């Protein structure tokens, strides 16, 4: 039986970036990767444009919610904890069961972009595209490259390589 990897994406508010990353990994991971998202100070709702974009991209949005990282302090055990905003990366995180690898994939918060609807939607699409590339590369390396060593440093390198290409 193949290992199922659990990944928790963390952000402060858990309304956009971490939700988008969770959805992408669950779709691309095809059962071999299970993603979750949470926030240190969850806002209590998922941003409507994030939901709209995910639905448009063929993701199920039914079970998405803004939630606290406290829900995950006692499990399930995570293999990876990835922060997706700079403020969450600097916060003191709980001690996670299983001592997962941690990495930071900081992406600009599309909810913080000002402008008309099209400008904001473009920011959400850019966020989606960056996460899709990073998550796709992580899944590909873990599942298809026998010589890929899973380490915090190599997970961070994935973000850096995607940033260099965009």
C-alpha positions in Angstrom: 0.0 0.0 0.0 1.3 3.5 -0.9 1.8 6.0 1.9 -0.8 8.7 2.2 0.9 12.1 3.0 -1.0 14.6 5.2 -0.3 18.2 4.6 -1.6 21.2 6.6 -1.5 24.6 5.0 -1.4 27.5 7.5 -2.3 31.1 7.2 -3.4 33.7 9.7 -7.0 34.1 8.6 -7.6 30.8 6.7 -9.9 32.5 4.2 -8.0 32.5 0.9 -4.5 31.2 0.4 -4.5 28.2 2.7 -8.0 27.2 1.5 -6.8 27.4 -2.2 -3.7 25.3 -1.5 -5.8 22.7 0.4 -8.2 22.3 -2.5 -5.5 22.1 -5.1 -3.5 19.4 -3.2 -6.6 17.4 -2.5 -7.5 17.4 -6.2 -4.0 16.8 -7.6 -3.0 14.4 -4.9 -5.7 11.9 -6.0 -5.9 10.2 -2.6 -2.1 9.9 -2.0 -2.0 13.4 -0.5 -4.6 14.6 2.0 -4.6 18.3 2.6 -6.1 20.4 5.3 -6.0 24.2 6.1 -6.2 26.2 9.2 -5.4 29.6 10.6 -3.9 31.0 13.8 -6.7 33.7 13.9 -9.3 32.3 11.5 -11.8 34.9 10.1 -14.6 32.5 10.2 -15.5 32.5 6.5 -14.0 31.6 3.1 -13.5 34.5 0.8 -16.3 34.4 -1.8 -13.9 35.0 -4.7 -11.8 32.0 -3.5 -14.9 29.9 -3.5 -16.0 31.2 -7.0 -12.5 30.5 -8.5 -12.2 27.0 -6.9 -15.7 26.1 -8.2 -14.8 27.4 -11.7 -11.6 25.2 -11.6 -13.7 22.1 -10.8 -13.0 21.8 -7.1 -15.6 20.7 -4.6 -16.2 23.6 -2.2 -18.8 21.9 0.0 -16.6 21.2 3.0 -14.3 24.2 2.9 -14.3 26.4 6.0 -12.2 28.8 7.9 -10.9 27.1 11.1 -8.4 27.3 13.8 -5.2 25.3 13.8 -6.2 24.1 17.3 -8.4 21.5 15.5 -5.2 19.8 14.4 -3.1 19.9 17.5 -4.1 16.3 18.4 -4.1 14.8 14.9 -4.3 13.6 12.4 -0.5 13.4 12.2 0.9 15.6 9.4 3.8 14.9 7.2 4.1 18.5 6.1 3.1 21.9 7.6 3.4 24.6 5.0 2.8 28.3 5.9 1.5 30.4 3.1 1.6 33.9 4.6 4.5 35.7 6.1 2.7 36.5 9.4 1.9 32.8 10.0 5.5 31.9 9.2 6.7 34.2 12.0 4.2 33.0 14.6 4.9 30.4 17.3 3.2 27.3 16.1 1.9 24.5 18.3 4.0 21.3 18.7 2.5 19.1 16.0 2.0 15.3 16.5 4.6 13.3 14.6 7.0 16.2 14.2 6.2 17.0 10.6 8.5 18.8 8.2 7.8 22.5 7.9 8.2 24.9 5.0 7.2 28.4 4.0 5.6 29.1 0.7 4.7 32.8 1.1 2.3 34.2 -1.5 0.7 37.7 -1.6 -2.7 37.8 0.0 -5.2 38.3 -2.9 -7.8 39.5 -0.4 -5.6 42.4 0.4 -5.5 43.6 -3.2 -7.4 46.8 -3.8 -9.1 47.6 -7.0 -12.2 46.6 -9.1 -13.5 43.1 -9.3 -11.3 42.2 -12.3 -8.1 43.3 -10.5 -8.9 41.3 -7.4 -10.0 38.3 -9.5 -6.7 38.4 -11.3 -4.8 38.4 -8.0 -6.8 35.3 -6.9 -6.0 33.6 -10.2 -2.3 34.4 -9.8 -2.4 32.9 -6.3 -4.1 29.8 -7.6 -1.6 29.4 -10.4 1.4 29.7 -8.1 0.1 27.1 -5.7 -0.9 24.8 -8.5 2.6 24.8 -9.8 4.3 24.4 -6.4 1.9 21.6 -5.3 2.1 19.8 -8.6 5.9 19.9 -8.5 5.9 18.6 -4.9 3.5 15.8 -5.7 5.5 14.9 -8.8 8.8 14.8 -7.0 7.6 12.7 -4.1 5.7 10.2 -6.3 7.8 10.0 -9.4 11.4 10.9 -8.6 13.1 8.0 -6.8 16.2 10.2 -5.9 14.1 13.1 -4.5 15.0 13.4 -0.8 12.0 14.8 1.2 13.4 17.5 3.3 12.4 20.9 4.5 15.1 22.5 2.4 13.9 20.7 -0.8 10.3 21.6 -0.1 11.4 25.3 0.2 13.4 24.9 -3.1 10.2 24.1 -4.9 8.7 27.5 -4.0 11.9 29.2 -5.1 12.0 27.4 -8.4 8.4 28.3 -9.2 9.1 31.9 -8.2 12.1 32.0 -10.6 10.0 30.7 -13.5 7.1 33.2 -13.0 
